[in-house]
Amino acid sequence: MKTGMSLPAAAALAAVFFLPAGCGEAPPPAAAEVRPALTVTLAAPQQVDWPQALSANGNVVAWQEAVIGAELANLRIVEVAAQVGDRVRKGQVLARLDAATAASELAEAKAAAAELEAALSEAQANAARAKELQAKGFYSQQMNTQYQTAEQSAGARLAAARARLQSAQLRSDRTQVLAPDDGIVSARTATVGSLTQGGEELFRLIRGGRLEWRAEVPSADLARIAPGATARLVGPAGETVEGKVRSVAPAVDPATRNGLVYVDLPASTVSVKAGMFARGEFELGRAPALAVPQSALVLREGFAYLFRLDGADRVVQLKVDTGRRQGELVEITAGLPADARIVVSGAGFLADGDRVRVTTPEAAQ
């Protein structure tokens, strides 16, 4: 007879052997997970003497732009001596016109003046001799008067000839188009072979090479800007150009309620060109400000936060308001005690109430 155990009995026996101790009791609760401490560096907010600034936008234009044309009409341009971008001096030749006609007129006027000078010399000699002879009784008073009148007439004709000579000389001189002042040629329409017309523009000249920034400032802020104030423009490549306020417009545009502030820019400026749109700011003085490093700020959901050390190893999240920025510093206008110690390294990985391990900046390196 075979001895053995049925399948149900074997299952029951296995259940007895593998039954855990303390059957029927709930397992002990797991120990509360402890969040590991993050190593951070701290710093105190800085009290800095910060410049107050007013931002503005505007156009860069020429301080004064001279429109240069030919003073003589219907003369052909034979030479163009200046191009756009050339820096020229006062009196420098920009273009030359055909001077053949003017030279002929000048020569004729010189000859006429020379002829009348000789006639005046003869008339003066005759008048002097007639005066002497009339004193000796050889000439009558009437004849003496005739010679004196002839002298005066010759002098008048010579004066008229000299005026015509001067006019011909001016016409000859005006066959050269000259720069009226030092500056930079900003435009050129003169071409060799074309005929000049009265009032036609041939060149444009930025006088002195000087540019100015015409900043548009809201009317409420115009009173805060005074002549002599410093203005800083940001160039297209990010470089800073510094200028001085020359004047503030006495009137405001009724459509925009903005007024113009005229800022003189240095003549050596090469990054800023006439016609550019530029952003900048005016320095309105200095005032104390509470500032923190930009790395300490955490932006979440559109708000700015700082983490302040509370006790020995806990941080508290503070919602703050920010203001101006300068370099790596950010102004805090509200929400931060001046004596607080804030996290400046590692703040982006923290949450309110986290434990931290504080280290010095030297140790962190």
CORQUIHU-V824785 format. One record per residue. N is the residue number from 1. RES is the residue in one small letter. PHI is phi as a letter, one per 40 degrees, with the letter a starting at -180 (none if undefined). D_CENTER is the distance of its C-alpha to the mean C-alpha in whole Angstrom. Layout:
BEGIN
n=[N | N]
res=[RES | RES]
phi=[PHI | PHI]
d_center=[D_CENTER | D_CENTER]
END
This chain:
BEGIN
n=[1 | 2 | 3 | 4 | 5 | 6 | 7 | 8 | 9 | 10 | 11 | 12 | 13 | 14 | 15 | 16 | 17 | 18 | 19 | 20 | 21 | 22 | 23 | 24 | 25 | 26 | 27 | 28 | 29 | 30 | 31 | 32 | 33 | 34 | 35 | 36 | 37 | 38 | 39 | 40 | 41 | 42 | 43 | 44 | 45 | 46 | 47 | 48 | 49 | 50 | 51 | 52 | 53 | 54 | 55 | 56 | 57 | 58 | 59 | 60 | 61 | 62 | 63 | 64 | 65 | 66 | 67 | 68 | 69 | 70 | 71 | 72 | 73 | 74 | 75 | 76 | 77 | 78 | 79 | 80 | 81 | 82 | 83 | 84 | 85 | 86 | 87 | 88 | 89 | 90 | 91 | 92 | 93 | 94 | 95 | 96 | 97 | 98 | 99 | 100 | 101 | 102 | 103 | 104 | 105 | 106 | 107 | 108 | 109 | 110 | 111 | 112 | 113 | 114 | 115 | 116 | 117 | 118 | 119 | 120 | 121 | 122 | 123 | 124 | 125 | 126 | 127 | 128 | 129 | 130 | 131 | 132 | 133 | 134 | 135 | 136 | 137 | 138 | 139 | 140 | 141 | 142 | 143 | 144 | 145 | 146 | 147 | 148 | 149 | 150 | 151 | 152 | 153 | 154 | 155 | 156 | 157 | 158 | 159 | 160 | 161 | 162 | 163 | 164 | 165 | 166 | 167 | 168 | 169 | 170 | 171 | 172 | 173 | 174 | 175 | 176 | 177 | 178 | 179 | 180 | 181 | 182 | 183 | 184 | 185 | 186 | 187 | 188 | 189 | 190 | 191 | 192 | 193 | 194 | 195 | 196 | 197 | 198 | 199 | 200 | 201 | 202 | 203 | 204 | 205 | 206 | 207 | 208 | 209 | 210 | 211 | 212 | 213 | 214 | 215 | 216 | 217 | 218 | 219 | 220 | 221 | 222 | 223 | 224 | 225 | 226 | 227 | 228 | 229 | 230 | 231 | 232 | 233 | 234 | 235 | 236 | 237 | 238 | 239 | 240 | 241 | 242 | 243 | 244 | 245 | 246 | 247 | 248 | 249 | 250 | 251 | 252 | 253 | 254 | 255 | 256 | 257 | 258 | 259 | 260 | 261 | 262 | 263 | 264 | 265 | 266 | 267 | 268 | 269 | 270 | 271 | 272 | 273 | 274 | 275 | 276 | 277 | 278 | 279 | 280 | 281 | 282 | 283 | 284 | 285 | 286 | 287 | 288 | 289 | 290 | 291 | 292 | 293 | 294 | 295 | 296 | 297 | 298 | 299 | 300 | 301 | 302 | 303 | 304 | 305 | 306 | 307 | 308 | 309 | 310 | 311 | 312 | 313 | 314 | 315 | 316 | 317 | 318 | 319 | 320 | 321 | 322 | 323 | 324 | 325 | 326 | 327 | 328 | 329 | 330 | 331 | 332 | 333 | 334 | 335 | 336 | 337 | 338 | 339 | 340 | 341 | 342 | 343 | 344 | 345 | 346 | 347 | 348 | 349 | 350 | 351 | 352 | 353 | 354 | 355 | 356 | 357 | 358 | 359 | 360 | 361 | 362 | 363 | 364 | 365]
res=[m | k | t | g | m | s | l | p | a | a | a | a | l | a | a | v | f | f | l | p | a | g | c | g | e | a | p | p | p | a | a | a | e | v | r | p | a | l | t | v | t | l | a | a | p | q | q | v | d | w | p | q | a | l | s | a | n | g | n | v | v | a | w | q | e | a | v | i | g | a | e | l | a | n | l | r | i | v | e | v | a | a | q | v | g | d | r | v | r | k | g | q | v | l | a | r | l | d | a | a | t | a | a | s | e | l | a | e | a | k | a | a | a | a | e | l | e | a | a | l | s | e | a | q | a | n | a | a | r | a | k | e | l | q | a | k | g | f | y | s | q | q | m | n | t | q | y | q | t | a | e | q | s | a | g | a | r | l | a | a | a | r | a | r | l | q | s | a | q | l | r | s | d | r | t | q | v | l | a | p | d | d | g | i | v | s | a | r | t | a | t | v | g | s | l | t | q | g | g | e | e | l | f | r | l | i | r | g | g | r | l | e | w | r | a | e | v | p | s | a | d | l | a | r | i | a | p | g | a | t | a | r | l | v | g | p | a | g | e | t | v | e | g | k | v | r | s | v | a | p | a | v | d | p | a | t | r | n | g | l | v | y | v | d | l | p | a | s | t | v | s | v | k | a | g | m | f | a | r | g | e | f | e | l | g | r | a | p | a | l | a | v | p | q | s | a | l | v | l | r | e | g | f | a | y | l | f | r | l | d | g | a | d | r | v | v | q | l | k | v | d | t | g | r | r | q | g | e | l | v | e | i | t | a | g | l | p | a | d | a | r | i | v | v | s | g | a | g | f | l | a | d | g | d | r | v | r | v | t | t | p | e | a | a | q]
phi=[none | c | c | a | b | c | c | c | c | c | c | c | c | c | c | c | c | c | c | c | c | g | c | g | c | c | c | c | c | c | c | d | c | c | c | c | c | c | c | b | b | b | a | c | d | b | c | b | c | b | c | c | b | b | c | a | b | a | b | c | b | c | d | a | b | c | c | b | b | c | c | b | c | g | b | c | c | b | a | b | b | b | b | c | g | c | c | b | b | c | g | c | c | c | a | b | b | c | b | c | c | c | c | c | c | c | c | c | c | c | c | c | c | c | c | c | c | c | c | c | c | c | c | c | c | c | c | c | c | c | c | c | c | c | c | c | g | c | b | c | c | c | c | c | c | c | c | c | c | c | c | c | c | c | c | c | c | c | c | c | c | c | c | c | c | c | c | c | c | c | c | c | c | c | c | b | c | b | c | c | a | c | i | b | c | b | a | a | b | c | b | c | g | c | c | c | b | c | g | c | c | b | a | b | b | c | c | g | g | c | b | a | b | c | c | c | b | d | d | c | b | c | c | c | b | b | d | g | c | c | b | b | b | b | c | c | c | g | c | b | b | b | b | b | c | c | a | b | d | c | b | b | c | c | c | b | g | b | b | c | b | c | b | c | b | c | c | c | c | b | c | b | b | c | g | c | c | b | b | a | a | b | c | b | h | b | a | c | a | c | b | b | c | c | c | c | c | b | b | b | f | g | b | b | b | b | b | b | c | b | g | c | a | b | b | b | c | b | c | b | b | b | b | c | b | a | g | c | b | b | c | b | c | a | g | b | c | c | c | c | b | b | c | b | b | g | c | c | b | b | b | d | g | c | c | b | b | c | b | c | d | c | c | c | c]
d_center=[115 | 111 | 109 | 106 | 103 | 102 | 98 | 98 | 99 | 97 | 94 | 95 | 96 | 92 | 91 | 93 | 92 | 88 | 88 | 85 | 86 | 85 | 85 | 85 | 82 | 78 | 76 | 74 | 71 | 68 | 66 | 63 | 60 | 58 | 54 | 53 | 51 | 48 | 46 | 43 | 41 | 41 | 38 | 38 | 35 | 32 | 32 | 28 | 26 | 23 | 20 | 20 | 16 | 15 | 13 | 12 | 10 | 9 | 8 | 5 | 9 | 11 | 11 | 15 | 17 | 20 | 23 | 25 | 29 | 32 | 35 | 38 | 39 | 41 | 40 | 39 | 36 | 38 | 35 | 31 | 30 | 26 | 24 | 21 | 18 | 21 | 20 | 22 | 24 | 25 | 29 | 28 | 30 | 28 | 31 | 35 | 37 | 41 | 43 | 46 | 47 | 45 | 47 | 50 | 50 | 49 | 52 | 54 | 53 | 53 | 57 | 57 | 56 | 58 | 61 | 61 | 61 | 64 | 65 | 64 | 66 | 69 | 69 | 68 | 71 | 73 | 72 | 73 | 76 | 77 | 77 | 79 | 82 | 81 | 82 | 85 | 86 | 86 | 83 | 83 | 80 | 79 | 79 | 77 | 75 | 74 | 73 | 71 | 69 | 69 | 67 | 65 | 64 | 63 | 61 | 59 | 59 | 58 | 55 | 54 | 54 | 52 | 50 | 50 | 49 | 46 | 45 | 46 | 44 | 41 | 41 | 42 | 39 | 37 | 38 | 35 | 31 | 29 | 25 | 25 | 23 | 21 | 18 | 17 | 19 | 17 | 20 | 24 | 27 | 29 | 32 | 35 | 38 | 37 | 38 | 36 | 36 | 35 | 32 | 31 | 27 | 27 | 24 | 20 | 19 | 15 | 16 | 16 | 13 | 11 | 8 | 6 | 5 | 9 | 9 | 13 | 15 | 19 | 21 | 23 | 20 | 19 | 22 | 20 | 17 | 18 | 16 | 16 | 15 | 12 | 9 | 8 | 5 | 7 | 7 | 10 | 13 | 12 | 11 | 9 | 6 | 8 | 8 | 11 | 12 | 13 | 15 | 16 | 18 | 21 | 22 | 21 | 22 | 25 | 25 | 22 | 22 | 19 | 17 | 14 | 12 | 10 | 8 | 8 | 6 | 9 | 11 | 12 | 8 | 10 | 9 | 6 | 8 | 9 | 10 | 8 | 8 | 6 | 8 | 8 | 11 | 12 | 15 | 18 | 21 | 23 | 26 | 28 | 28 | 31 | 29 | 31 | 30 | 28 | 32 | 34 | 32 | 34 | 33 | 36 | 37 | 33 | 34 | 33 | 36 | 37 | 40 | 42 | 45 | 48 | 51 | 52 | 51 | 50 | 46 | 45 | 42 | 40 | 38 | 35 | 32 | 28 | 25 | 22 | 21 | 20 | 21 | 25 | 26 | 26 | 27 | 30 | 31 | 34 | 37 | 37 | 39 | 38 | 41 | 41 | 41 | 39 | 39 | 36 | 38 | 40 | 39 | 38 | 42 | 43 | 45 | 46 | 49 | 49 | 51 | 49 | 49 | 47 | 46 | 44 | 41 | 43 | 45 | 43 | 42]
END
